[in-house]
Amino acid sequence: MMTKPTLTEHRSPWVVFTSPADPWLASETAALVQQNGLVLRLDGREMRDPGSVFRTFARELSFLGYFGHNWDALVDCLHDWHGPGHGNQDLAILIEHADDLLKSDFLGLFVSVLAQAAWNSNLRLDGDGELDEWRQRIAQHFVFLLDHTAPVAFTEKAARGMDVAVALADGRLLVTLTDVDWPGGDPASAPWTAGPLSFADKEILSGMTIKAVKLFRDHLGCSIHEALDILQSRSEYLHREHSGGHMMDCDSRATELAE
């Protein structure tokens, strides 16, 4: 069973997609502030492309001048942050109004970068999986807040991120890094689903929609309606990758499958 996500402890999930009205969010941010942690809010509407992501983080977190405005530099500056009032405090970064990021082609990479930064900050492990005594462990987590989009809609794109695994629980989408390449990470097994959601590609490309939905439901432990949302996203991706090939219109089967 999936443990409820946290903003105050040194454990995964590192990234959460949820609604701003989620009671969990109010409870966790209050607990974080009570223990002298920081809650920073960024505007997802400003993150239209990688360049604007880097500029938003640099501005709102007061990155130092050496920030290289690339993904590797974002990982480095997040896990070794020197922003105003930092003082080695625990940190939650909330990306508000994040719905439009679903349309981006860099979402998977963005999510994996945030997960790597959080892994570094929370666990402070070296390449051998041993604790780095020179650094203090800091609870650092990232939350994407969605105003009008269900978190499940982001599942397929988030799962394309490098070395990430995803899970769905209590209406939230959760993201971690597996212990295959990240010491101290989560096992690449239930309840996590590691890697791109390609296990139903054959069924999707063959027009076996019902079987594909069942595969998503079984692998992710989600409802049939959630599986349909994931199927739609994966089908659109495969359609672009296999342009000209035969693809079944998933919407035409949605009513039948949901019954």
C-alpha beads as a LAMMPS data file, in Angstrom:
LAMMPS data file: protein, C-alpha beads

259 atoms
258 bonds

1 atom types
1 bond types

-500.0 500.0 xlo xhi
-500.0 500.0 ylo yhi
-500.0 500.0 zlo zhi

Masses

1 110.0

Atoms # bond

1 1 1 0.000 0.000 0.000
2 1 1 1.262 3.453 -0.927
3 1 1 2.355 5.619 2.009
4 1 1 0.859 9.105 2.021
5 1 1 3.276 11.673 0.543
6 1 1 5.102 14.086 2.818
7 1 1 6.631 17.574 2.705
8 1 1 8.407 17.272 6.059
9 1 1 10.235 13.932 5.933
10 1 1 13.307 12.704 4.055
11 1 1 11.481 10.210 1.871
12 1 1 9.739 9.893 -1.448
13 1 1 7.644 10.664 -3.357
14 1 1 9.759 13.578 -4.502
15 1 1 7.142 15.102 -6.801
16 1 1 3.368 15.230 -6.323
17 1 1 0.609 16.348 -8.698
18 1 1 -2.585 17.362 -6.916
19 1 1 -5.289 19.995 -6.558
20 1 1 -4.730 23.231 -4.599
21 1 1 -7.858 22.280 -2.629
22 1 1 -6.332 18.970 -1.474
23 1 1 -6.558 18.875 2.374
24 1 1 -3.236 17.011 2.400
25 1 1 -1.529 20.087 0.959
26 1 1 -2.845 22.426 3.649
27 1 1 -1.883 19.996 6.384
28 1 1 1.633 19.332 5.063
29 1 1 2.518 22.960 4.327
30 1 1 1.338 23.973 7.803
31 1 1 3.456 21.222 9.366
32 1 1 6.468 22.286 7.316
33 1 1 6.194 25.922 8.359
34 1 1 5.689 24.889 11.987
35 1 1 9.057 23.130 11.946
36 1 1 10.711 26.221 10.451
37 1 1 10.595 25.009 6.855
38 1 1 9.947 27.148 3.798
39 1 1 7.093 27.034 1.295
40 1 1 7.875 28.761 -1.997
41 1 1 5.314 29.316 -4.733
42 1 1 6.124 29.519 -8.444
43 1 1 3.695 30.255 -11.271
44 1 1 3.462 27.404 -13.741
45 1 1 1.898 29.718 -16.322
46 1 1 5.315 31.319 -16.724
47 1 1 6.950 28.006 -17.622
48 1 1 6.234 27.884 -21.339
49 1 1 9.555 26.363 -22.401
50 1 1 12.826 25.254 -20.749
51 1 1 14.264 28.775 -20.911
52 1 1 11.323 30.252 -19.011
53 1 1 11.537 27.409 -16.467
54 1 1 15.160 28.306 -15.758
55 1 1 14.396 32.034 -15.547
56 1 1 11.470 31.488 -13.173
57 1 1 13.451 29.288 -10.808
58 1 1 16.471 31.606 -10.933
59 1 1 14.346 34.650 -10.127
60 1 1 12.096 33.171 -7.452
61 1 1 14.838 31.202 -5.695
62 1 1 17.533 33.874 -6.144
63 1 1 20.025 31.504 -7.731
64 1 1 23.587 32.773 -7.697
65 1 1 25.195 34.190 -10.813
66 1 1 26.897 30.940 -11.777
67 1 1 23.550 29.272 -12.583
68 1 1 24.006 27.880 -16.076
69 1 1 20.347 27.974 -17.225
70 1 1 20.232 24.306 -18.191
71 1 1 18.765 21.153 -16.647
72 1 1 21.980 19.949 -14.985
73 1 1 22.526 23.382 -13.468
74 1 1 18.944 23.372 -12.149
75 1 1 19.624 20.107 -10.295
76 1 1 22.838 21.512 -8.855
77 1 1 21.347 24.804 -7.678
78 1 1 18.274 23.177 -6.166
79 1 1 20.163 20.669 -4.067
80 1 1 22.784 23.214 -3.026
81 1 1 20.472 26.187 -2.649
82 1 1 21.674 29.448 -1.098
83 1 1 18.539 31.550 -1.416
84 1 1 17.583 34.289 1.049
85 1 1 16.820 32.981 4.524
86 1 1 17.720 29.453 3.539
87 1 1 19.828 28.453 6.524
88 1 1 19.584 24.743 5.662
89 1 1 15.818 24.825 6.109
90 1 1 13.511 22.158 4.727
91 1 1 11.792 23.308 1.560
92 1 1 8.619 22.694 -0.444
93 1 1 8.330 24.276 -3.876
94 1 1 4.758 24.579 -5.128
95 1 1 4.260 25.114 -8.851
96 1 1 0.829 26.725 -9.021
97 1 1 -1.466 26.896 -12.074
98 1 1 0.510 24.053 -13.636
99 1 1 -2.241 22.753 -15.949
100 1 1 -0.726 24.047 -19.186
101 1 1 2.480 22.107 -18.574
102 1 1 0.542 19.080 -19.806
103 1 1 0.963 20.508 -23.318
104 1 1 4.743 20.811 -23.003
105 1 1 7.167 18.398 -24.609
106 1 1 9.669 18.741 -21.738
107 1 1 7.452 17.694 -18.828
108 1 1 9.059 14.262 -18.361
109 1 1 12.540 15.771 -18.266
110 1 1 11.377 18.555 -15.937
111 1 1 9.863 16.067 -13.489
112 1 1 12.944 13.832 -13.514
113 1 1 15.204 16.844 -12.851
114 1 1 13.112 17.873 -9.848
115 1 1 13.121 14.298 -8.553
116 1 1 16.925 14.155 -8.867
117 1 1 17.313 17.440 -6.990
118 1 1 15.041 16.199 -4.204
119 1 1 16.879 12.864 -4.026
120 1 1 20.165 14.733 -3.585
121 1 1 18.765 17.041 -0.918
122 1 1 16.836 14.467 1.085
123 1 1 19.291 11.577 1.106
124 1 1 22.707 13.236 0.637
125 1 1 24.136 10.014 -0.725
126 1 1 27.360 9.664 -2.681
127 1 1 27.880 7.459 -5.721
128 1 1 28.334 4.390 -3.507
129 1 1 25.065 4.962 -1.665
130 1 1 26.834 6.201 1.457
131 1 1 25.793 9.327 3.346
132 1 1 27.803 12.405 2.385
133 1 1 28.922 13.679 5.782
134 1 1 29.821 17.082 4.369
135 1 1 26.221 17.960 3.558
136 1 1 23.155 18.344 5.725
137 1 1 20.058 16.405 4.778
138 1 1 17.219 18.718 3.800
139 1 1 13.620 17.721 3.180
140 1 1 12.896 19.048 -0.298
141 1 1 9.765 18.238 -2.268
142 1 1 7.955 19.595 -5.313
143 1 1 4.196 19.870 -5.835
144 1 1 2.431 20.666 -9.110
145 1 1 -0.930 22.280 -8.356
146 1 1 -3.634 21.752 -10.979
147 1 1 -6.634 24.081 -11.131
148 1 1 -8.823 22.196 -13.601
149 1 1 -6.917 19.087 -14.735
150 1 1 -6.986 15.708 -13.008
151 1 1 -3.508 14.613 -11.862
152 1 1 -3.924 11.292 -13.680
153 1 1 -3.767 13.169 -16.989
154 1 1 -0.065 13.843 -16.332
155 1 1 0.805 10.197 -15.632
156 1 1 1.965 9.123 -19.069
157 1 1 4.076 12.213 -19.746
158 1 1 5.652 12.192 -16.286
159 1 1 6.542 8.512 -16.707
160 1 1 8.703 9.386 -19.721
161 1 1 11.171 11.118 -17.400
162 1 1 14.574 9.486 -17.024
163 1 1 14.769 6.869 -14.232
164 1 1 11.419 7.865 -12.726
165 1 1 8.608 5.682 -11.471
166 1 1 5.022 6.782 -10.978
167 1 1 2.110 5.792 -8.776
168 1 1 -1.494 6.898 -8.357
169 1 1 -2.976 7.141 -4.870
170 1 1 -5.928 9.055 -3.404
171 1 1 -6.361 11.037 -6.603
172 1 1 -2.723 12.207 -6.628
173 1 1 0.053 11.402 -9.063
174 1 1 3.305 10.575 -7.266
175 1 1 6.817 10.445 -8.738
176 1 1 9.986 8.852 -7.362
177 1 1 13.367 7.539 -8.541
178 1 1 14.007 3.806 -8.414
179 1 1 16.874 2.141 -6.604
180 1 1 18.159 0.600 -9.830
181 1 1 20.305 3.668 -10.518
182 1 1 19.646 5.802 -7.447
183 1 1 20.888 4.309 -4.133
184 1 1 18.293 4.680 -1.429
185 1 1 15.527 5.124 -3.976
186 1 1 12.345 3.095 -4.171
187 1 1 12.249 -0.467 -5.516
188 1 1 11.151 -0.680 -9.143
189 1 1 8.117 -2.749 -8.207
190 1 1 4.610 -2.333 -6.832
191 1 1 3.222 0.122 -6.022
192 1 1 5.600 1.969 -8.359
193 1 1 5.561 1.619 -12.133
194 1 1 9.014 2.410 -13.512
195 1 1 9.835 3.796 -16.928
196 1 1 7.696 4.897 -19.887
197 1 1 4.269 3.302 -19.933
198 1 1 5.099 1.214 -22.989
199 1 1 3.774 -2.119 -21.749
200 1 1 0.482 -1.581 -23.610
201 1 1 1.957 -0.168 -26.831
202 1 1 1.411 -3.352 -28.811
203 1 1 -2.255 -3.422 -27.834
204 1 1 -2.724 0.278 -28.581
205 1 1 -1.084 0.040 -31.997
206 1 1 -3.146 -3.065 -32.785
207 1 1 -6.408 -1.359 -31.839
208 1 1 -6.948 -3.632 -28.816
209 1 1 -8.292 -0.812 -26.687
210 1 1 -10.054 -2.849 -24.030
211 1 1 -6.962 -4.972 -23.387
212 1 1 -4.783 -1.839 -23.248
213 1 1 -7.066 -0.255 -20.649
214 1 1 -6.931 -3.415 -18.550
215 1 1 -3.126 -3.397 -18.713
216 1 1 -2.980 0.206 -17.477
217 1 1 -5.475 -0.557 -14.735
218 1 1 -3.585 -3.660 -13.584
219 1 1 -0.104 -2.113 -13.705
220 1 1 -1.031 1.192 -12.083
221 1 1 -3.818 0.063 -9.767
222 1 1 -6.054 2.807 -11.114
223 1 1 -9.732 2.996 -11.985
224 1 1 -10.994 2.305 -15.485
225 1 1 -11.700 6.014 -15.973
226 1 1 -8.115 6.866 -14.980
227 1 1 -6.841 4.133 -17.297
228 1 1 -8.794 5.716 -20.147
229 1 1 -7.123 9.074 -19.515
230 1 1 -3.695 7.436 -19.571
231 1 1 -4.588 5.478 -22.692
232 1 1 -5.561 8.683 -24.475
233 1 1 -2.259 10.342 -23.665
234 1 1 -0.191 7.308 -24.653
235 1 1 -2.185 6.879 -27.869
236 1 1 -1.570 10.489 -28.870
237 1 1 2.152 10.046 -28.232
238 1 1 2.318 6.852 -30.267
239 1 1 0.302 8.444 -33.035
240 1 1 2.942 11.152 -33.360
241 1 1 5.736 8.594 -33.208
242 1 1 4.073 6.335 -35.782
243 1 1 2.530 8.993 -38.024
244 1 1 0.750 7.410 -40.914
245 1 1 0.112 4.183 -39.029
246 1 1 -3.332 2.897 -38.098
247 1 1 -4.482 4.066 -34.682
248 1 1 -7.824 3.393 -33.079
249 1 1 -9.839 6.401 -31.952
250 1 1 -9.852 5.815 -28.191
251 1 1 -12.617 8.345 -27.570
252 1 1 -15.036 6.243 -29.619
253 1 1 -14.659 3.399 -27.112
254 1 1 -14.682 5.428 -23.899
255 1 1 -18.383 5.094 -23.216
256 1 1 -18.373 1.357 -23.823
257 1 1 -15.332 0.785 -21.594
258 1 1 -16.623 2.909 -18.751
259 1 1 -19.885 0.986 -18.492

Bonds

1 1 1 2
2 1 2 3
3 1 3 4
4 1 4 5
5 1 5 6
6 1 6 7
7 1 7 8
8 1 8 9
9 1 9 10
10 1 10 11
11 1 11 12
12 1 12 13
13 1 13 14
14 1 14 15
15 1 15 16
16 1 16 17
17 1 17 18
18 1 18 19
19 1 19 20
20 1 20 21
21 1 21 22
22 1 22 23
23 1 23 24
24 1 24 25
25 1 25 26
26 1 26 27
27 1 27 28
28 1 28 29
29 1 29 30
30 1 30 31
31 1 31 32
32 1 32 33
33 1 33 34
34 1 34 35
35 1 35 36
36 1 36 37
37 1 37 38
38 1 38 39
39 1 39 40
40 1 40 41
41 1 41 42
42 1 42 43
43 1 43 44
44 1 44 45
45 1 45 46
46 1 46 47
47 1 47 48
48 1 48 49
49 1 49 50
50 1 50 51
51 1 51 52
52 1 52 53
53 1 53 54
54 1 54 55
55 1 55 56
56 1 56 57
57 1 57 58
58 1 58 59
59 1 59 60
60 1 60 61
61 1 61 62
62 1 62 63
63 1 63 64
64 1 64 65
65 1 65 66
66 1 66 67
67 1 67 68
68 1 68 69
69 1 69 70
70 1 70 71
71 1 71 72
72 1 72 73
73 1 73 74
74 1 74 75
75 1 75 76
76 1 76 77
77 1 77 78
78 1 78 79
79 1 79 80
80 1 80 81
81 1 81 82
82 1 82 83
83 1 83 84
84 1 84 85
85 1 85 86
86 1 86 87
87 1 87 88
88 1 88 89
89 1 89 90
90 1 90 91
91 1 91 92
92 1 92 93
93 1 93 94
94 1 94 95
95 1 95 96
96 1 96 97
97 1 97 98
98 1 98 99
99 1 99 100
100 1 100 101
101 1 101 102
102 1 102 103
103 1 103 104
104 1 104 105
105 1 105 106
106 1 106 107
107 1 107 108
108 1 108 109
109 1 109 110
110 1 110 111
111 1 111 112
112 1 112 113
113 1 113 114
114 1 114 115
115 1 115 116
116 1 116 117
117 1 117 118
118 1 118 119
119 1 119 120
120 1 120 121
121 1 121 122
122 1 122 123
123 1 123 124
124 1 124 125
125 1 125 126
126 1 126 127
127 1 127 128
128 1 128 129
129 1 129 130
130 1 130 131
131 1 131 132
132 1 132 133
133 1 133 134
134 1 134 135
135 1 135 136
136 1 136 137
137 1 137 138
138 1 138 139
139 1 139 140
140 1 140 141
141 1 141 142
142 1 142 143
143 1 143 144
144 1 144 145
145 1 145 146
146 1 146 147
147 1 147 148
148 1 148 149
149 1 149 150
150 1 150 151
151 1 151 152
152 1 152 153
153 1 153 154
154 1 154 155
155 1 155 156
156 1 156 157
157 1 157 158
158 1 158 159
159 1 159 160
160 1 160 161
161 1 161 162
162 1 162 163
163 1 163 164
164 1 164 165
165 1 165 166
166 1 166 167
167 1 167 168
168 1 168 169
169 1 169 170
170 1 170 171
171 1 171 172
172 1 172 173
173 1 173 174
174 1 174 175
175 1 175 176
176 1 176 177
177 1 177 178
178 1 178 179
179 1 179 180
180 1 180 181
181 1 181 182
182 1 182 183
183 1 183 184
184 1 184 185
185 1 185 186
186 1 186 187
187 1 187 188
188 1 188 189
189 1 189 190
190 1 190 191
191 1 191 192
192 1 192 193
193 1 193 194
194 1 194 195
195 1 195 196
196 1 196 197
197 1 197 198
198 1 198 199
199 1 199 200
200 1 200 201
201 1 201 202
202 1 202 203
203 1 203 204
204 1 204 205
205 1 205 206
206 1 206 207
207 1 207 208
208 1 208 209
209 1 209 210
210 1 210 211
211 1 211 212
212 1 212 213
213 1 213 214
214 1 214 215
215 1 215 216
216 1 216 217
217 1 217 218
218 1 218 219
219 1 219 220
220 1 220 221
221 1 221 222
222 1 222 223
223 1 223 224
224 1 224 225
225 1 225 226
226 1 226 227
227 1 227 228
228 1 228 229
229 1 229 230
230 1 230 231
231 1 231 232
232 1 232 233
233 1 233 234
234 1 234 235
235 1 235 236
236 1 236 237
237 1 237 238
238 1 238 239
239 1 239 240
240 1 240 241
241 1 241 242
242 1 242 243
243 1 243 244
244 1 244 245
245 1 245 246
246 1 246 247
247 1 247 248
248 1 248 249
249 1 249 250
250 1 250 251
251 1 251 252
252 1 252 253
253 1 253 254
254 1 254 255
255 1 255 256
256 1 256 257
257 1 257 258
258 1 258 259
